[in-house]
Amino acid sequence: MGQQDELEILQKFIEEKILDTSEVAIEPDTPLLELGILNSLTTTRLVGFIRDQFGVEIPMSEMVGDNFKDLASISRLVRECDRGGR
């Protein structure tokens, strides 16, 4: 699966399950934390989705704002954890 596929899957999850609408456009650089789209509860839901969808465990040590600030950062984190790089 390529980065673009991951971004689209993550984008769809956030739009449909966290925002509960697909009428708001989320881009790879949309500041999810800054806009309040992601918070502790929604980030936990997202991490569970990543585990179920991609088979990737996000270590607690990586649960920091820089890794969840936007879709591009989240996708990068998923790829790095999938490769065992974190």
C-alpha positions as CSV (number, residue, x, y, z in Angstrom):
1,M,0.0,0.0,0.0
2,G,1.3,3.4,-0.9
3,Q,1.4,6.6,1.0
4,Q,-1.4,8.1,-1.0
5,D,-3.6,5.0,-0.2
6,E,-2.8,5.4,3.5
7,L,-3.6,9.1,3.4
8,E,-7.0,8.5,1.7
9,I,-7.9,5.8,4.2
10,L,-7.0,8.0,7.2
11,Q,-8.7,11.0,5.6
12,K,-11.9,9.0,5.1
13,F,-11.9,7.7,8.7
14,I,-11.4,11.1,10.2
15,E,-14.1,12.7,8.0
16,E,-16.7,10.0,8.5
17,K,-16.0,8.7,12.1
18,I,-14.4,11.6,13.9
19,L,-16.0,14.6,12.2
20,D,-19.1,12.6,11.3
21,T,-19.3,14.2,7.9
22,S,-17.5,14.1,4.6
23,E,-18.6,17.6,3.8
24,V,-15.5,19.1,5.5
25,A,-12.4,18.6,3.4
26,I,-9.3,17.4,5.3
27,E,-6.0,17.8,3.4
28,P,-2.7,16.1,4.2
29,D,-1.5,19.4,5.9
30,T,-4.7,20.3,7.7
31,P,-3.7,21.1,11.3
32,L,-5.8,18.4,13.1
33,L,-4.7,19.2,16.6
34,E,-4.7,23.0,16.2
35,L,-8.3,22.9,14.9
36,G,-9.4,20.6,17.6
37,I,-10.3,17.8,15.2
38,L,-8.0,15.4,17.2
39,N,-8.0,15.3,21.0
40,S,-7.1,12.6,23.5
41,L,-10.3,10.6,22.9
42,T,-10.4,10.9,19.1
43,T,-6.6,10.2,18.9
44,T,-7.2,7.0,20.8
45,R,-10.0,6.0,18.4
46,L,-7.6,6.8,15.5
47,V,-4.8,4.7,17.0
48,G,-7.3,1.7,17.3
49,F,-8.3,2.2,13.7
50,I,-4.7,2.2,12.6
51,R,-4.1,-1.0,14.5
52,D,-7.1,-2.7,13.0
53,Q,-6.8,-1.3,9.4
54,F,-3.0,-1.5,8.9
55,G,-2.0,-4.0,11.6
56,V,0.4,-1.4,13.0
57,E,0.9,-0.8,16.8
58,I,1.7,2.8,17.7
59,P,4.0,2.7,20.8
60,M,3.0,5.0,23.7
61,S,6.3,6.7,23.2
62,E,5.1,7.9,19.8
63,M,1.8,9.3,21.1
64,V,3.0,12.9,20.9
65,G,1.6,15.9,19.1
66,D,4.2,16.1,16.4
67,N,3.2,12.7,15.1
68,F,-0.6,13.6,15.0
69,K,-0.5,17.2,13.9
70,D,-1.8,16.4,10.4
71,L,-2.5,13.5,8.0
72,A,1.0,13.6,6.5
73,S,2.6,13.1,9.9
74,I,0.2,10.3,10.9
75,S,0.8,8.5,7.6
76,R,4.6,8.9,8.1
77,L,4.3,7.5,11.6
78,V,2.3,4.5,10.4
79,R,4.9,3.7,7.7
80,E,7.8,4.0,10.2
81,C,6.1,1.9,12.9
82,D,5.2,-0.7,10.2
83,R,8.9,-1.0,9.3
84,G,9.9,-1.2,12.9
85,G,11.7,2.1,12.6
86,R,10.2,3.4,15.9
